[in-house]
Amino acid sequence: MSRSTPSFRRHVALALALAALAIHVPDDASTPTPPTAPSASTTFASASMGSAAARPAPAPVGDPLAVHIAAIDVAVPLGAVALKPDGAMQTPGTGEAAWYSPGPRPGEPGGAVLVAHVAGRNGPDVFWRLGELRPGDVVTVDHTAGTSTFVVDRVTQTAKEALPVDDIWVDTSQPLLRLITCGGTVDPSTGRYRDNTVVYAHLV
């Protein structure tokens, strides 16, 4: 199935919506709130967002190998996740990050998605500080054909049931990147984080 077909986009939208409940389930309901994450109603946006739309088509990219985010001290290999038989998105293990492989590879047109846990049994995990990112911060993805560099446009935090699928999966020829994890506070009745933190970035 083509990554650009409407049916595939609907498939990905469904997967992401279901994944909103599975990106991270804390092992300990006392897990603290990630530091300096934006509130559920707050968006940090870049004044230059969308300025890359007129750039030439990017060079071909390979399969992702690692992600580096200097501003929050992240440098980890990238695995791949797809869909479970029940239609939910697989999630990486603790201490790992992953690329959603049925979607675009980072650097290809469209919204490529990277996911990682915010916390687990042993405390903070790979995307613990994701909510600290601000417009202008740099994310690089190493892949089998080189490196793709992205600049953060905005950071949002929204309730899991309101995951902004239309913003994450965009019908565009521009190479975009979305980094997703859990955020906000933990619901003591379920032990799950109430929100998702989503970082939006574009290729430079």
Backbone as a printed PyTorch tensor [residue, N CA C, xyz], in Angstrom:
tensor([[[ 0.8500, -1.2050,  0.0000],
         [ 0.0000,  0.0000,  0.0000],
         [ 0.8810,  1.2480,  0.0000]],

        [[ 0.5690,  2.1970, -0.8660],
         [ 1.3520,  3.4260, -0.9290],
         [ 1.2070,  4.2410,  0.3430]],

        [[ 2.3340,  4.8640,  0.7870],
         [ 2.2920,  5.7030,  1.9740],
         [ 1.5250,  6.9890,  1.7340]],

        [[ 1.1980,  7.3070,  0.4690],
         [ 0.5250,  8.5760,  0.1720],
         [-0.9660,  8.4070, -0.0810]],

        [[-1.4890,  7.1610, -0.0730],
         [-2.8990,  6.9720, -0.3880],
         [-3.7850,  7.3730,  0.7810]],

        [[-5.0070,  7.8810,  0.4800],
         [-5.9300,  8.2440,  1.5630],
         [-6.2050,  7.0910,  2.5050]],

        [[-6.3640,  5.8530,  1.9670],
         [-6.6630,  4.7160,  2.8360],
         [-5.5170,  4.4510,  3.7940]],

        [[-4.2840,  4.6350,  3.3280],
         [-3.1470,  4.4420,  4.2300],
         [-3.1250,  5.5130,  5.2940]],

        [[-3.4230,  6.7580,  4.9140],
         [-3.4290,  7.8380,  5.9030],
         [-4.4850,  7.5660,  6.9780]],

        [[-5.6490,  7.0410,  6.5570],
         [-6.6780,  6.7020,  7.5390],
         [-6.1980,  5.5850,  8.4510]],

        [[-5.4690,  4.6300,  7.8590],
         [-4.9220,  3.5190,  8.6260],
         [-3.9570,  4.0370,  9.6900]],

        [[-3.0820,  4.9420,  9.2820],
         [-2.1290,  5.5000, 10.2300],
         [-2.8480,  6.3350, 11.2840]],

        [[-3.8420,  7.1090, 10.8530],
         [-4.5910,  7.9200, 11.8140],
         [-5.2300,  7.0320, 12.8760]],

        [[-5.8030,  5.9110, 12.4520],
         [-6.4100,  5.0010, 13.4120],
         [-5.3520,  4.4330, 14.3480]],

        [[-4.2130,  4.0530, 13.7830],
         [-3.1520,  3.4760, 14.6070],
         [-2.6740,  4.4690, 15.6580]],

        [[-2.4890,  5.7150, 15.2450],
         [-2.0210,  6.7260, 16.1890],
         [-3.0700,  7.0130, 17.2490]],

        [[-4.3410,  7.0350, 16.8540],
         [-5.3900,  7.2830, 17.8330],
         [-5.4300,  6.1790, 18.8760]],

        [[-5.2910,  4.9360, 18.4390],
         [-5.2630,  3.8310, 19.3860],
         [-4.0000,  3.8770, 20.2320]],

        [[-2.8900,  4.2800, 19.6160],
         [-1.6200,  4.3220, 20.3360],
         [-1.6180,  5.3770, 21.4230]],

        [[-2.5340,  6.3200, 21.3480],
         [-2.5900,  7.3560, 22.3870],
         [-2.7630,  6.7430, 23.7660]],

        [[-3.3540,  5.5520, 23.8290],
         [-3.5550,  4.8950, 25.1160],
         [-2.4380,  3.9160, 25.4380]],

        [[-1.4770,  3.7560, 24.5290],
         [-0.4790,  2.7070, 24.7320],
         [ 0.9560,  3.1810, 24.6470]],

        [[ 1.1820,  4.4670, 24.3710],
         [ 2.5590,  4.9250, 24.2410],
         [ 3.3290,  4.7190, 25.5320]],

        [[ 2.6650,  4.9000, 26.6640],
         [ 3.3330,  4.5410, 27.9110],
         [ 2.3330,  4.2690, 29.0080]],

        [[ 2.4710,  3.1460, 29.6360],
         [ 1.7110,  2.8240, 30.8330],
         [ 2.7200,  2.7080, 31.9620]],

        [[ 2.7920,  3.6580, 32.8840],
         [ 3.7850,  3.5930, 33.9450],
         [ 3.6220,  2.3210, 34.7690]],

        [[ 4.7440,  1.7640, 35.1840],
         [ 4.7080,  0.5870, 36.0400],
         [ 4.4200,  0.9570, 37.4840]],

        [[ 4.5720,  2.2350, 37.7910],
         [ 4.3740,  2.6930, 39.1580],
         [ 3.5110,  3.9330, 39.1130]],

        [[ 2.3110,  3.8830, 39.7090],
         [ 1.3700,  4.9960, 39.6250],
         [ 1.8940,  6.2500, 40.2880]],

        [[ 2.9770,  6.1420, 41.0620],
         [ 3.5320,  7.3190, 41.7070],
         [ 4.5430,  8.0340, 40.8270]],

        [[ 4.7090,  7.5700, 39.5780],
         [ 5.6440,  8.2050, 38.6600],
         [ 5.3750,  9.7050, 38.5930]],

        [[ 6.3960, 10.5480, 38.7750],
         [ 6.1700, 11.9920, 38.8050],
         [ 5.9040, 12.5870, 37.4370]],

        [[ 5.4400, 13.8210, 37.4460],
         [ 5.1930, 14.5440, 36.2010],
         [ 6.5160, 14.9140, 35.5390]],

        [[ 6.6560, 14.6870, 34.2240],
         [ 7.8730, 15.0990, 33.5310],
         [ 8.1340, 16.5890, 33.7210]],

        [[ 9.3900, 17.0090, 33.8230],
         [ 9.6980, 18.4090, 34.1150],
         [ 9.3620, 19.3490, 32.9780]],

        [[ 8.8650, 20.5140, 33.3430],
         [ 8.6130, 21.6510, 32.4520],
         [ 7.8210, 21.3000, 31.1930]],

        [[ 6.9940, 20.2890, 31.2480],
         [ 6.1480, 19.9910, 30.0920],
         [ 5.1030, 21.0830, 29.9450]],

        [[ 4.7170, 21.4380, 28.6980],
         [ 3.6880, 22.4530, 28.5260],
         [ 2.3560, 21.9540, 29.0510]],

        [[ 1.5320, 22.8740, 29.5030],
         [ 0.2140, 22.4920, 29.9910],
         [-0.6450, 22.0120, 28.8460]],

        [[-1.7580, 21.3850, 29.1860],
         [-2.6190, 20.8030, 28.1600],
         [-3.1400, 21.8450, 27.1880]],

        [[-3.2160, 23.0870, 27.5890],
         [-3.7660, 24.1250, 26.7210],
         [-2.6920, 25.0030, 26.0890]],

        [[-1.4190, 24.6140, 26.2690],
         [-0.3310, 25.4740, 25.8240],
         [ 0.3450, 24.9160, 24.5830]],

        [[ 0.6540, 25.7890, 23.6460],
         [ 1.4340, 25.4350, 22.4770],
         [ 2.6010, 26.3920, 22.3760]],

        [[ 3.8230, 25.8620, 22.2030],
         [ 4.9940, 26.6920, 21.9430],
         [ 5.2510, 26.6360, 20.4470]],

        [[ 5.0960, 27.7650, 19.7570],
         [ 5.1830, 27.7680, 18.2990],
         [ 6.3060, 28.6650, 17.8130]],

        [[ 6.8620, 28.2940, 16.6780],
         [ 7.9300, 29.0660, 16.0550],
         [ 7.3460, 30.0650, 15.0760]],

        [[ 7.8730, 31.2680, 15.0910],
         [ 7.4000, 32.2980, 14.1580],
         [ 7.7390, 31.9390, 12.7300]],

        [[ 8.7420, 31.0890, 12.5210],
         [ 9.1600, 30.7290, 11.1750],
         [ 8.5590, 29.4170, 10.7060]],

        [[ 7.5990, 28.8870, 11.4490],
         [ 7.0110, 27.6000, 11.1030],
         [ 6.4740, 27.6190,  9.6810]],

        [[ 6.8300, 26.5930,  8.9200],
         [ 6.3650, 26.4910,  7.5450],
         [ 7.2900, 27.1730,  6.5550]],

        [[ 8.3570, 27.8130,  7.0000],
         [ 9.2420, 28.5230,  6.0840],
         [10.0330, 27.5850,  5.2060]],

        [[10.0600, 26.2970,  5.5760],
         [10.8140, 25.3350,  4.7830],
         [10.0110, 24.7810,  3.6150]],

        [[ 8.7650, 25.2110,  3.4600],
         [ 7.8930, 24.6240,  2.4530],
         [ 8.4150, 24.8120,  1.0410]],

        [[ 9.1620, 25.8880,  0.7860],
         [ 9.6290, 26.1710, -0.5620],
         [11.0060, 25.5820, -0.8390]],

        [[11.5800, 24.8220,  0.0880],
         [12.9020, 24.2530, -0.1090],
         [12.8560, 23.1730, -1.1860]],

        [[14.0090, 22.9050, -1.8610],
         [14.0460, 21.8380, -2.8600],
         [13.7250, 20.4880, -2.2290]],

        [[13.3420, 19.5400, -3.0910],
         [13.0570, 18.1980, -2.5950],
         [14.2990, 17.6220, -1.9270]],

        [[14.1270, 16.9470, -0.7980],
         [15.2750, 16.4110, -0.0820],
         [15.9100, 15.2350, -0.8070]],

        [[17.1460, 14.9500, -0.4470],
         [17.8250, 13.7900, -1.0040],
         [17.1840, 12.5220, -0.4730]],

        [[17.3360, 11.4060, -1.1860],
         [16.7900, 10.1360, -0.6920],
         [17.3390,  9.8020,  0.6900]],

        [[16.5180,  9.1440,  1.4910],
         [16.9400,  8.7640,  2.8370],
         [16.8510,  7.2550,  2.9950]],

        [[17.5690,  6.7630,  3.9990],
         [17.5490,  5.3340,  4.2790],
         [16.7690,  5.0410,  5.5410]],

        [[16.8460,  3.7980,  5.9830],
         [16.1530,  3.4070,  7.2040],
         [16.8120,  4.0650,  8.4140]],

        [[16.0150,  4.5680,  9.3660],
         [16.5650,  5.2720, 10.5300],
         [17.4240,  4.3580, 11.4030]],

        [[18.4950,  4.9490, 11.9450],
         [19.4080,  4.2110, 12.8050],
         [19.4720,  4.7640, 14.2260]],

        [[19.4170,  6.1040, 14.3730],
         [19.5470,  6.7190, 15.6940],
         [18.9730,  8.1220, 15.6720]],

        [[18.5590,  8.6120, 16.8540],
         [18.0770,  9.9840, 16.9920],
         [18.9360, 10.6980, 18.0230]],

        [[19.2470, 11.9730, 17.7390],
         [20.0620, 12.8040, 18.6210],
         [19.3260, 14.1210, 18.8770]],

        [[19.1490, 14.4680, 20.1480],
         [18.5170, 15.7350, 20.5190],
         [19.3890, 16.3550, 21.6130]],

        [[20.3270, 17.1970, 21.2120],
         [21.3100, 17.7260, 22.1610],
         [20.6650, 18.5230, 23.2890]],

        [[19.5830, 19.2450, 22.9900],
         [18.9720, 20.1280, 23.9830],
         [18.4480, 19.3760, 25.1970]],

        [[18.1330, 18.0840, 25.0200],
         [17.6160, 17.3080, 26.1520],
         [18.4510, 16.0460, 26.3910]],

        [[19.6800, 16.0540, 25.8580],
         [20.6320, 14.9610, 26.1080],
         [20.1140, 13.5890, 25.6820]],

        [[19.5030, 13.5360, 24.5110],
         [19.0410, 12.2610, 23.9590],
         [19.9600, 11.8480, 22.8170]],

        [[20.4370, 10.6180, 22.8780],
         [21.2190, 10.0260, 21.7930],
         [21.0350,  8.5220, 21.8930]],

        [[20.0810,  7.9840, 21.1350],
         [19.7450,  6.5670, 21.2460],
         [19.5190,  5.9520, 19.8620]],

        [[19.7720,  4.6610, 19.7420],
         [19.4430,  3.9700, 18.4900],
         [17.9330,  3.9650, 18.2620]],

        [[17.5520,  3.8190, 17.0040],
         [16.1400,  3.7410, 16.6390],
         [15.8060,  2.3470, 16.1420]],

        [[14.8040,  1.7510, 16.7740],
         [14.2320,  0.5310, 16.2480],
         [13.0480,  0.8750, 15.3700]],

        [[12.2490, -0.1200, 15.0620],
         [11.0570,  0.0950, 14.2400],
         [ 9.8590, -0.5220, 14.9430]],

        [[ 8.7270,  0.1820, 14.9000],
         [ 7.4700, -0.3710, 15.3960],
         [ 6.4370, -0.2980, 14.2850]],

        [[ 5.4710, -1.1930, 14.3620],
         [ 4.3960, -1.2230, 13.3680],
         [ 3.0780, -1.4010, 14.1160]],

        [[ 2.1970, -2.2510, 13.6000],
         [ 0.8850, -2.4590, 14.2180],
         [ 0.7760, -3.8470, 14.8340]],

        [[ 0.1050, -3.9030, 15.9600],
         [-0.2480, -5.1850, 16.5600],
         [-1.4620, -5.7640, 15.8290]],

        [[-1.7370, -7.0420, 16.0100],
         [-2.9180, -7.6400, 15.3610],
         [-4.2280, -6.9400, 15.7050]],

        [[-4.2920, -6.3100, 16.9040],
         [-5.5310, -5.6310, 17.2860],
         [-5.6320, -4.2190, 16.7320]],

        [[-4.6120, -3.7890, 15.9470],
         [-4.6500, -2.4740, 15.3240],
         [-3.9670, -1.3950, 16.1080]],

        [[-3.5400, -1.6780, 17.3390],
         [-2.7970, -0.6850, 18.1180],
         [-1.3450, -0.6470, 17.6470]],

        [[-0.6890,  0.4720, 17.8940],
         [ 0.7070,  0.5930, 17.5160],
         [ 1.5970, -0.0780, 18.5500]],

        [[ 2.5900, -0.8130, 18.0900],
         [ 3.5880, -1.3570, 18.9860],
         [ 4.3420, -0.2080, 19.6620]],

        [[ 4.9590, -0.4840, 20.7930],
         [ 5.7660,  0.5310, 21.4610],
         [ 7.1500, -0.0290, 21.7380]],

        [[ 8.1610,  0.8360, 21.7850],
         [ 9.5080,  0.3530, 22.0860],
         [ 9.6320, -0.0530, 23.5460]],

        [[10.7000, -0.7570, 23.8700],
         [10.9720, -1.0980, 25.2520],
         [11.4950,  0.1030, 26.0060]],

        [[11.5940, -0.0170, 27.3180],
         [12.1810,  1.0680, 28.1050],
         [13.6320,  1.2560, 27.6890]],

        [[14.0700,  2.5060, 27.6830],
         [15.4310,  2.8200, 27.2630],
         [15.6300,  2.8220, 25.7640]],

        [[14.5360,  2.7060, 25.0130],
         [14.6140,  2.6410, 23.5520],
         [13.7150,  3.6870, 22.9130]],

        [[14.0020,  4.0080, 21.6620],
         [13.1390,  4.8470, 20.8380],
         [12.8860,  4.1100, 19.5350]],

        [[11.8040,  4.4630, 18.8460],
         [11.4630,  3.7420, 17.6270],
         [10.7920,  4.6530, 16.6130]],

        [[10.9070,  4.2470, 15.3750],
         [10.2780,  4.9060, 14.2310],
         [ 9.0580,  4.0850, 13.8390]],

        [[ 7.9480,  4.7820, 13.5070],
         [ 6.7360,  4.1050, 13.0630],
         [ 6.9130,  3.7270, 11.5910]],

        [[ 7.2930,  2.4480, 11.3450],
         [ 7.7780,  2.0470, 10.0250],
         [ 6.7390,  1.9840,  8.9110]],

        [[ 5.4220,  1.8220,  9.1710],
         [ 4.4790,  1.9110,  8.0540],
         [ 4.3540,  3.3230,  7.4780]],

        [[ 4.7840,  4.3430,  8.2120],
         [ 4.7360,  5.7240,  7.7420],
         [ 6.0290,  6.1330,  7.0720]],

        [[ 6.1650,  7.4170,  6.7410],
         [ 7.3810,  7.8990,  6.0880],
         [ 8.6060,  7.7110,  6.9850]],

        [[ 9.7500,  7.5070,  6.3590],
         [11.0100,  7.5500,  7.0820],
         [11.3600,  9.0110,  7.3350]],

        [[12.0070,  9.3240,  8.4560],
         [12.3910, 10.7200,  8.7130],
         [13.2450, 11.2750,  7.5690]],

        [[12.7690, 12.3590,  6.9630],
         [13.4280, 12.9340,  5.7940],
         [12.6400, 12.7330,  4.5200]],

        [[11.6580, 11.8280,  4.5370],
         [10.7660, 11.6490,  3.4040],
         [ 9.5740, 12.5920,  3.5350]],

        [[ 8.8710, 12.8830,  2.4280],
         [ 7.6780, 13.7330,  2.5170],
         [ 6.6380, 13.1570,  3.4640]],

        [[ 6.0050, 14.0440,  4.2150],
         [ 4.9690, 13.6310,  5.1520],
         [ 5.4550, 13.6660,  6.5830]],

        [[ 4.5870, 13.2240,  7.4820],
         [ 4.9020, 13.2690,  8.9090],
         [ 5.4780, 11.9530,  9.4020]],

        [[ 6.7920, 11.8980,  9.5650],
         [ 7.4360, 10.7250, 10.1590],
         [ 7.2660, 10.7940, 11.6710]],

        [[ 7.0660,  9.6440, 12.3000],
         [ 6.7660,  9.6050, 13.7340],
         [ 7.8160,  8.8000, 14.4830]],

        [[ 8.3440,  9.3970, 15.5670],
         [ 9.2280,  8.7030, 16.5000],
         [ 8.5390,  8.6520, 17.8540]],

        [[ 8.6400,  7.5100, 18.5400],
         [ 8.0290,  7.3590, 19.8550],
         [ 9.0450,  6.7910, 20.8400]],

        [[ 8.8600,  7.1290, 22.1100],
         [ 9.6480,  6.5600, 23.2000],
         [ 8.8750,  6.7800, 24.4820]],

        [[ 9.2420,  6.0300, 25.5190],
         [ 8.5770,  6.1810, 26.8110],
         [ 9.0790,  7.4230, 27.5350]],

        [[ 8.2250,  7.9410, 28.4090],
         [ 8.6190,  9.0740, 29.2360],
         [ 9.1720,  8.6010, 30.5780]],

        [[ 8.6700,  7.4710, 31.0740],
         [ 9.1280,  6.9420, 32.3520],
         [ 8.7200,  5.4890, 32.4760]],

        [[ 9.3280,  4.8010, 33.4380],
         [ 9.0010,  3.4110, 33.6830],
         [ 9.3270,  3.0300, 35.1070]],

        [[ 9.4540,  1.7540, 35.3510],
         [ 9.6730,  1.2550, 36.7070],
         [10.9070,  1.8700, 37.3600]],

        [[11.9430,  2.1230, 36.5440],
         [13.1920,  2.6360, 37.0960],
         [13.3210,  4.1550, 37.0110]],

        [[12.2290,  4.8500, 36.6960],
         [12.2630,  6.3080, 36.6640],
         [12.2290,  6.8630, 35.2450]],

        [[12.7870,  8.0630, 35.0310],
         [12.7300,  8.7210, 33.7270],
         [13.2910,  7.8480, 32.6060]],

        [[12.6490,  7.9730, 31.4180],
         [13.0830,  7.1990, 30.2630],
         [13.5190,  8.1510, 29.1440]],

        [[13.6290,  7.6380, 27.9270],
         [14.2560,  8.3700, 26.8150],
         [13.6350,  9.7390, 26.5920]],

        [[12.3060,  9.8440, 26.5690],
         [11.6460, 11.1170, 26.2610],
         [11.1390, 11.8330, 27.5110]],

        [[11.7800, 11.5940, 28.6460],
         [11.4010, 12.2560, 29.8930],
         [11.3890, 13.7710, 29.7480]],

        [[12.3500, 14.3300, 29.0290],
         [12.4780, 15.7910, 28.9190],
         [11.9150, 16.3210, 27.5930]],

        [[11.1510, 15.5330, 26.8740],
         [10.6630, 15.9630, 25.5590],
         [ 9.8900, 17.2740, 25.6460]],

        [[ 9.1090, 17.4600, 26.7180],
         [ 8.3290, 18.6800, 26.8710],
         [ 9.1560, 19.9290, 27.0770]],

        [[10.4870, 19.7850, 27.3020],
         [11.3560, 20.9460, 27.4660],
         [11.7860, 21.5520, 26.1310]],

        [[11.6010, 20.8110, 25.0370],
         [12.0340, 21.3350, 23.7400],
         [11.2560, 22.5960, 23.3860]],

        [[11.9330, 23.4820, 22.6650],
         [11.3430, 24.7490, 22.2570],
         [11.6610, 24.9980, 20.7780]],

        [[10.9070, 25.8790, 20.1130],
         [11.1730, 26.1860, 18.7120],
         [12.6330, 26.5720, 18.4950]],

        [[13.2160, 26.0160, 17.4450],
         [14.6170, 26.2730, 17.1320],
         [15.5460, 25.1690, 17.5870]],

        [[15.1160, 24.3300, 18.5210],
         [15.9460, 23.1950, 18.9270],
         [16.0920, 22.2290, 17.7520]],

        [[17.1950, 21.5030, 17.7390],
         [17.5510, 20.6570, 16.6030],
         [17.4130, 19.1750, 16.9590]],

        [[16.8440, 18.4240, 16.0300],
         [16.7460, 16.9690, 16.1350],
         [17.4150, 16.3800, 14.9000]],

        [[18.3610, 15.4790, 15.0870],
         [18.9850, 14.8230, 13.9400],
         [18.6910, 13.3350, 13.9690]],

        [[18.4680, 12.7870, 12.7910],
         [18.2040, 11.3600, 12.6460],
         [19.2490, 10.7760, 11.7090]],

        [[20.0660,  9.8600, 12.2240],
         [21.0150,  9.1220, 11.3910],
         [20.2660,  8.0030, 10.6900]],

        [[20.5870,  7.8060,  9.4080],
         [19.9500,  6.7210,  8.6710],
         [20.9670,  6.0800,  7.7490]],

        [[20.5740,  5.0530,  7.0610],
         [21.5160,  4.2770,  6.2630],
         [22.0620,  5.0300,  5.0560]],

        [[21.4960,  6.2020,  4.7540],
         [22.0070,  7.0040,  3.6380],
         [22.6330,  8.3120,  4.0980]],

        [[22.7650,  8.5220,  5.4150],
         [23.3520,  9.7730,  5.9060],
         [22.6610, 10.2730,  7.1550]],

        [[22.4150, 11.5790,  7.2190],
         [21.7790, 12.2080,  8.3770],
         [20.7650, 13.2330,  7.9150]],

        [[19.6030, 13.2720,  8.5570],
         [18.5910, 14.2940,  8.2970],
         [18.4630, 15.1650,  9.5380]],

        [[18.4340, 16.4860,  9.3240],
         [18.3760, 17.4400, 10.4260],
         [17.0440, 18.1760, 10.4090]],

        [[16.4140, 18.2290, 11.5750],
         [15.1150, 18.8690, 11.7260],
         [15.1980, 19.9670, 12.7760]],

        [[14.3570, 20.9880, 12.6130],
         [14.2520, 22.0670, 13.5860],
         [12.8420, 22.0630, 14.1650]],

        [[12.7550, 22.1800, 15.4750],
         [11.4700, 22.1580, 16.1570],
         [10.6560, 23.4080, 15.8190]],

        [[ 9.3940, 23.2080, 15.4770],
         [ 8.4640, 24.3030, 15.2100],
         [ 7.5850, 24.5920, 16.4210]],

        [[ 7.0820, 23.5430, 17.0520],
         [ 6.1820, 23.7470, 18.1820],
         [ 6.1230, 22.4970, 19.0410]],

        [[ 5.6710, 22.6960, 20.2600],
         [ 5.5150, 21.6170, 21.2360],
         [ 4.1220, 21.7380, 21.8310]],

        [[ 3.3800, 20.6380, 21.8640],
         [ 2.0290, 20.6770, 22.4280],
         [ 1.8460, 19.5580, 23.4400]],

        [[ 0.9010, 19.7530, 24.3060],
         [ 0.4670, 18.6900, 25.2070],
         [-1.0480, 18.6760, 25.2100]],

        [[-1.6200, 17.5290, 24.8920],
         [-3.0730, 17.4120, 24.7990],
         [-3.5260, 16.1160, 25.4710]],

        [[-4.7880, 16.0820, 25.8330],
         [-5.3520, 14.8810, 26.4230],
         [-5.2540, 13.7210, 25.4360]],

        [[-5.0410, 12.5110, 25.9470],
         [-4.8690, 11.3540, 25.0780],
         [-6.0510, 11.1460, 24.1390]],

        [[-7.2600, 11.4140, 24.6420],
         [-8.4300, 11.2080, 23.7830],
         [-8.5500, 12.2740, 22.7080]],

        [[-7.7020, 13.2950, 22.7630],
         [-7.7310, 14.3690, 21.7660],
         [-6.4280, 14.4200, 20.9680]],

        [[-5.7770, 13.2680, 20.7920],
         [-4.5390, 13.2160, 20.0210],
         [-4.7600, 13.8820, 18.6560]],

        [[-3.9510, 14.9100, 18.2910],
         [-4.2020, 15.6840, 17.0620],
         [-3.7240, 14.9610, 15.8060]],

        [[-4.4500, 13.9290, 15.4200],
         [-4.0460, 13.0830, 14.2980],
         [-3.8660, 13.8810, 13.0110]],

        [[-4.7570, 14.8430, 12.7570],
         [-4.6750, 15.6160, 11.5190],
         [-3.4120, 16.4620, 11.4520]],

        [[-2.8860, 16.8670, 12.6010],
         [-1.6420, 17.6290, 12.6280],
         [-0.4230, 16.7190, 12.5610]],

        [[-0.5470, 15.5400, 13.1320],
         [ 0.5760, 14.6020, 13.1180],
         [ 0.7700, 14.0220, 11.7230]],

        [[-0.3280, 13.5870, 11.1200],
         [-0.2670, 12.9810,  9.7880],
         [-0.7930, 13.9900,  8.7770]],

        [[ 0.1010, 14.6720,  8.1120],
         [-0.2450, 15.7690,  7.2140],
         [-0.0330, 15.3550,  5.7690]],

        [[-0.9840, 15.6860,  4.9030],
         [-0.8590, 15.4090,  3.4770],
         [-0.0190, 16.5170,  2.8540]],

        [[ 1.2830, 16.3050,  2.7860],
         [ 2.2020, 17.3440,  2.3230],
         [ 3.4210, 16.7170,  1.6740]],

        [[ 4.0750, 17.4770,  0.8120],
         [ 5.3290, 17.0220,  0.2100],
         [ 6.5300, 17.4380,  1.0600]],

        [[ 6.2690, 18.1780,  2.1410],
         [ 7.3490, 18.6380,  3.0170],
         [ 7.7430, 17.5290,  3.9890]],

        [[ 9.0150, 17.2700,  4.1680],
         [ 9.4510, 16.2770,  5.1580],
         [ 9.2990, 16.8360,  6.5750]],

        [[ 8.4790, 16.1740,  7.3720],
         [ 8.2000, 16.6160,  8.7300],
         [ 8.5210, 15.5040,  9.7170]],

        [[ 8.7090, 15.8830, 10.9650],
         [ 8.9980, 14.9070, 12.0100],
         [ 8.1120, 15.1970, 13.2140]],

        [[ 7.5750, 14.1400, 13.8170],
         [ 6.7870, 14.2610, 15.0330],
         [ 7.3610, 13.2930, 16.0750]],

        [[ 7.6200, 13.8010, 17.2640],
         [ 8.0960, 12.9880, 18.3650],
         [ 6.9920, 12.9320, 19.4140]],

        [[ 6.6260, 11.7290, 19.8400],
         [ 5.4520, 11.5620, 20.7000],
         [ 5.8020, 10.7500, 21.9350]],

        [[ 5.3270, 11.2170, 23.0780],
         [ 5.4180, 10.4550, 24.3120],
         [ 4.2500, 10.8310, 25.2010]],

        [[ 4.2030, 10.2710, 26.3970],
         [ 3.1680, 10.6400, 27.3530],
         [ 3.5880, 11.8910, 28.1200]],

        [[ 2.6390, 12.5190, 28.7700],
         [ 2.9430, 13.7270, 29.5260],
         [ 1.8540, 14.0320, 30.5320]],

        [[ 2.0190, 15.1560, 31.1960],
         [ 1.0370, 15.5660, 32.1840],
         [ 1.1570, 14.7700, 33.4600]],

        [[ 0.0620, 14.6300, 34.1520],
         [ 0.0460, 13.9250, 35.4220],
         [-0.4550, 12.4970, 35.2410]],

        [[-0.2190, 11.6760, 36.2530],
         [-0.6660, 10.2940, 36.2210],
         [-2.0300, 10.1810, 36.8960]],

        [[-2.9530,  9.4830, 36.2400],
         [-4.2590,  9.2170, 36.8260],
         [-4.0900,  8.0950, 37.8570]],

        [[-4.2710,  8.3780, 39.1390],
         [-4.0270,  7.3530, 40.1560],
         [-4.9530,  6.1490, 40.0480]],

        [[-6.0910,  6.3140, 39.3830],
         [-7.0310,  5.1940, 39.2710],
         [-6.6090,  4.1910, 38.2030]],

        [[-5.7810,  4.6180, 37.2490],
         [-5.3480,  3.7370, 36.1610],
         [-3.8420,  3.5530, 36.1120]],

        [[-3.0800,  4.4750, 36.7340],
         [-1.6310,  4.4290, 36.6300],
         [-1.1200,  4.8800, 35.2780]],

        [[-1.9600,  5.5390, 34.4780],
         [-1.5720,  6.0000, 33.1450],
         [-1.4600,  7.5210, 33.1120]],

        [[-0.5360,  7.9980, 32.2810],
         [-0.4710,  9.4390, 32.0580],
         [-1.7240,  9.8880, 31.3240]],

        [[-2.1790, 11.0790, 31.6420],
         [-3.4310, 11.5830, 31.0650],
         [-3.2470, 12.1890, 29.6740]],

        [[-2.0350, 12.6610, 29.3740],
         [-1.8170, 13.4350, 28.1490],
         [-0.7460, 12.8110, 27.2640]],

        [[-0.6240, 13.3800, 26.0680],
         [ 0.4970, 13.1230, 25.1680],
         [ 1.2360, 14.4220, 24.8990]],

        [[ 2.5550, 14.3730, 24.9280],
         [ 3.3740, 15.4880, 24.4660],
         [ 3.7840, 15.1860, 23.0310]],

        [[ 3.5810, 16.1610, 22.1350],
         [ 3.9210, 16.0040, 20.7260],
         [ 4.8270, 17.1420, 20.2960]],

        [[ 5.9600, 16.8220, 19.7190],
         [ 6.8900, 17.8170, 19.1680],
         [ 6.7870, 17.7750, 17.6470]],

        [[ 6.6290, 18.9370, 17.0430],
         [ 6.5190, 19.0790, 15.5850],
         [ 7.7980, 19.7400, 15.0680]],

        [[ 8.3820, 19.1700, 14.0130],
         [ 9.6140, 19.7220, 13.4550],
         [ 9.6140, 19.5570, 11.9420]],

        [[10.4440, 20.3460, 11.2640],
         [10.5610, 20.2470,  9.8050],
         [12.0270, 20.0710,  9.4150]],

        [[12.2330, 19.4770,  8.2390],
         [13.5810, 19.2220,  7.7210],
         [14.2350, 20.5290,  7.2970]],

        [[15.5240, 20.6690,  7.5820],
         [16.2750, 21.8400,  7.1270],
         [17.4420, 21.4130,  6.2560]]])
